[in-house]
Amino acid sequence: MKNNIMLAIILFFAFAPLVSWANGGDQRIVENKYFINLSRAPFTPRVGIKTSFLASFVDIQKNKLIAEDLLVKVRIARLGGVGTNKRSFLFEKDNITVHGGVLELPYTFSESGLHEIFFDFAFVSHPEKIYEVPDFLMDVQDPIVQEKPNYVIPLAGVIAGFILGFFGRQIVNIVYR
């Protein structure tokens, strides 16, 4: 029983760091007809690190990805400072043809803060009818700063172990003569 608990604790701590790099997503519904899922990896975007977005367009009635080709417009905006709703668009791309209901979009953020992603789409067969998807809001974080490793403590431990091992053996030999 004790071994099983110890194994569970070890496995938890071994895999817990992987959760921070997991992917995840958000969903939006458009006109009660279409479901848009936006997945991203890593889940928390960071400045200077490529975020891989995957937008899936689903027909709710059929419960399947939209098979018909789509024309998608993608826009990424950064929201202004505290207390302001101003946004500045950082990325815009029109007429992206999406086959099979899935759009892959890699993007690297250059600033931290709140960002919005917009996916407006139309069917290739009816480009005049544009479906406007509510924005996906995400908080882009600053990059993780890695501290330089400190070798003093491990080196002191090795030296102390060597000294104790060498002199400890000498002391044991003297005591047990």
N, C-alpha and C positions, 0 to 999 in steps of 0.2 A: 504494500500500500504506500509506504513511504517512498519507495523507488518510483512508483507511478506519478506521485505528486512532484517529485524532483524532476522527472523527465518532462512533465507538462510545463513546469516553470522554465526549464532550460529551452524548450521549444518555443515558448511564448517570447522570451527575450531574444532568441535567435531570429525569429521572423518579424518581430515588432518593427524594426527599422524599415523593412520592405513596404510597410503600409504607407509611409510618407511618400513613396514613389508610385503608389497605385494610381490607376486611372479612375475616372468617375465622370458623371455627367448630370445634365439638367434636361428637363422636358418642357415643351410648349405645345399648346393645342391651337390650331388655326381654324376658325369658323366651324368648330365641332366636326370637321371632316378629316383633318390631317394632324398627325402627331409628329413633332420634330424633336429628335433626341440629339443633344450635343455632348459627346464624350470628349475627354481630354486627358492627355498623359504628358507630364505629371498632372495630378488633380489640381495642385496649387501652382499656377504659372509663376515663374521667376524671371526677373530681368536678365537678359543675355543668354537664357537657356531656351532652346527650341521647344515649343509646346506643339504637340500633334493633336489637331482637332479632327473629329470624325462626326459629321452631321448626317443623320439618318432621317429620311423622309418617309413616313408610313401613312398608308390609307387606313383610317380607323375602321371603316365598314368591312374591308377585306382582311384587316389585321395582318397586312403584308407590306413590305417595302413597295413604294410606288415604282412600277415597272416602266411606265412611260418616261421618256427623256424630259428633263427639267432644265430650265434656264434659271440660274441662281445668281443673285447679286449679294456679295459679302461686303460688309463694312465693319471696321473695328474703330471704336472711338475711345478716347480717354476723357473721363469726366473731370471737370474743373475742380478747384480747391474746395475747402470746407464751406458749406452754406451756399454754394452756387450750383446751378444745374447746367452750366455751360459745358459743351462737349466739343472736342476737336477731333476730327477724323484723321486717323493715322494710316489707314489702309482701306482702299475701295477697289473692288474688281467686279465688273459687270459681265453678264452673259457667259457665265461658266456653265458648260453643258455637263449635266449630271446623268449618268447612265445607271440604272438599277437602284436608284434611290439613296445612294451613298456618296458623300462628298468628303474627300480627304483634304485637309488644309494645314500645312505646317506654318507656324508663325513664331517669330522671336520678338518679345516685347522689349522696348528700349527704356521704358519708364515704369516705375511702380505706381500703384494707386488703383482706383476703380476704373474698369474698362467695360464697355458694352460691345457685344457682337450682334450684328443684325444679319439675318438670312431672309431676303425677300426672294420669292420664286414664282415661276409661271410654267405652265406646261408648254412644250415646244409646239404642240398642236393649237394652243390658244394663248399666244404670248401677250395678248392685250389684257388678260385677266391676271393681275399680280396679287399674290397672297403675301401679306405683310406679317411676318412672324414677330411676336413680342421679343424684345431684346433679351440676350443672355448677359447677366451681370456677373463680373468676376473681379476679385481683388488680386492684383498682381503684386507679388512680394519682391523685396530686394534680394539679391543673390546671397546665399549662405557664405559667410566668411569663415574660411578654415584657419584655425590657429596653427602656428608652426609647432611641430612636435617638440616636446621637452624631453631631451635625452638624459638630463642630469640625474633624475630620480631612478630610472632603470639602471643606469651605469653605476650609481652609488649602491644599488641593491646587489648587482653582480659582484662588485668589489667587496662589499660586506659579506656576501655569501662565501667568496673565496677565502677571505681572512678567517671567518668563523670555521670554515671547513678545514683549513690548514692548521690553525692554532687549536681548534677543538680536538683534533686528532692527537696533537701533541699533549694536550692536557689529559685526555683519556689515557694515553700511554703512561704518563707520569703517575696518575692516580692508581692505576691497576697494575703497577709493577710489583 
